[in-house]
Amino acid sequence: MGSELWSPLPGMSDIVWPEVSLWQKVEDVTRWIMSLYGFREIRTPILERTTVFIRAIGEGTDVVQKEMFTFEDRGGRAVALRPEGTAGVMRALCAMGQDLAGSRVYYMGPMFRAERPQAGRRRQFHQIGAESLGPASPHADAECMALMSHLLAACGVRRVKIRIHTRGAMADAPQVREALVSNLRSVAPTLCLDCQRRLESHPLRILDCKQPGCRRVVESLPPLTDWMSSASREYFEATCNLLETLGVPFEVDRHLVRGLDYYEHTIWEAVHPALGAQDAVAGGGRYRIQFGDRTIEGVGFAVGVERLLLAMQGEGISADERGGAPKVWLVAVGPDALQANLVAVQRWRQAGVPCGMDVTGRSVKGQMRLADRSGARWVLVRGEEELQAGTFRCKDMTSGQDRTMAVEEIERKLLSSGTLE
């Protein structure tokens, strides 16, 4: 019972130092890159009415049918932990009651799906997402993919491939579905059980199946674009041309479909070789979502943070073991020095100097052990003699050099140059 008490639930993780330093890096980079493109942050609840996701994502999708954490709250409402970010963002923007065209927002936070935990896929996972609202435009789609590419590169992820395809206009969906089902019905017995079910409920997902038998069937199918309107094909071609103009590398993947019902026109995924079979680090596309009497059009993407961190580690980017370490650590010999040191660190911290000290009355030896573990560059020691003289004994933890310095000199150097060298 004791070990269970200290362990998180299956599929959920504690994020602790030093790993959290990578999370902080990603969050800082995200805020910077999003500001360059004119996106503003939005924060929505992790708990929503279940209907928010059913209407936006689609009742026949795997997310809604199998992966949502749903329950009834004390008020008798059917609620769900958010499985993705777009639906809640759209609800929040609609609640603002204004013209949404031109809105550019981003979000960061936890999502939840009732899946079997595996590498890069957790029951509680985290996403960074961006939404750019407005009517269908190849220029907007290309800009959104350029933003995603820029964000991944700024995080140090270079070996990423962007695969793109098209779902065509919403008006194309019935004829695409009919043609696809017609081509698959005669070979249905060779499909896996999941895909046999999808043939009637969600046939596009068959194109994404990883089972060898299903892959062979899919490879023999005509491209989906053969069943789309000429306008949809021209839209996709224009988007590809713009990506080339912007210098965003990509490859067309005619089997890419994405699993949510609200997509139309351009869809994409970014994959990385460090992730193994589940190689998608990010994905997105153009969408059309119906909320009550409002139709919301836009384009967006989401980055899986856990997968992004795996990709970063695959690029040789490691957690910062020493990041966040105090610059100086104060050691007190006696109660008077302890109080004087507390006054000093508070004054220096307020001036922007990272400082550390023990406030529990440890021995000098114990304080020195803490100082060493903290990663502080300099350790400042004083007792009664130093208090009387207005000095510290200063030890450079890098060179091992010891010297005596006046308090005034230490303060002047720390507050002006941030160094005691």
C-alpha positions, 0 to 999 in steps of 0.5 A: 500500500505504501508504494502505491500511495507514492506512485502516480496513477497509470499513464500519469507522471510527476514532472520533477527537476531536472526534467522540468527544466526542459518543459520550462525551455519549451514553454519559454520558446513557445511564448516567444515564437507565438508573439512573433506571429501575433498569437495571444495566449488563451486558457480554458478549463480542463473539464467541459460538458461532454457535448462540447467535444461530441459536436466539435470532434465528431461522435463517430471518432475514436476519441469520442467513442473510446478515449474520453474520460467522461462522468456525471458531476454532482449537478447531473451534468455529463462532463469530460476531461478535455481530450484535445484543445481546439473544441474548448478554445472554440467554445470560449471564443464563441462565449466572447460573442464577437466576430471571430475571424482574425483571432489568433490564439495559442494554449498550453496545458494537460489533455486526457485520453483513456488509452493504454499507456505507452512511450510518448502516449500517456493518459494525461499528456500535454499539448501546445496548440495554435488556432488562426481563425478565418475563411479557407485560405492556402496562405493561412494554412502555409503560414500556420505550418511555417509557425509550427516548423519555426517552433519545433526548430526553435526548440532544437528539433531539426530532424523533423519531417512534415507530411501533408495531405488534403481532406478536400472541401466539406462538400467533397466528403460524401462523394469521397466517403462513398467512393472509398467504401465502394472500393473497400467493401469487396476486400473488407474480410481482409481488413483487421476487426477495427477497420471492418468496424470503421468501414461503416462508421469512419472509413477514412481512418482505415487509411491510417491503420498500421496493420500489414494487411490493411496497409496492403489494401490501402496501398492499392487504392487510388489517391483520395484527390481523384474523388475530390473537386478540381477546386479542392485539388487546386487549393492543395496545390496552391498550399504546397507551392506556398510552402515551397516559397516559404522554404518549409520542407514537406512531403505529400502523404496520400494516406494521411487523413487525421482522425477528427471530423472537423478537418477540411482541406489541408492536414499535416503531421510532423514526425521525428525518427527518435519517437519510434512507431508513434512518430508524430510529434505534432499535427494539425489542419484546416477545420470547420466546426459547428457550435450551435448556430455558429460556424467557425472556420480556421486552421491550427496545430497541436504539439505533443509536449512529451513527444517533443521532449523525446525528440529534443533528447533524440537531438542531444538536448538534455535537461539542465542539471545545474539550471536554476542554481543559486549564484551564491550560497551563504553559510552562517557560523552562529545565530547572529550570522544566521540572522545577518545572512537572512537579511543579506539574501533577502536584499540581494534576491530583491535586487535580482541575485539568485541566493541560497542559504539554510534556515534550519540551523544545520551545522557548518558542515551540513550547510557546506554539503547543501551549498555543494549540492545546490550548484552555487558558484560562490559560497560566502561564509561568516561567523562572529569574526566576519560580522565584526570585520564586515567581511565574508570568506568567499570560496569559488566552487569552480576554481577552489580559490578562497579569499576574504572580501568586504561585504560592500565589495561583494554587494557592489560586484553582485549588483553591478556585474552579477559576478565575484570574479 
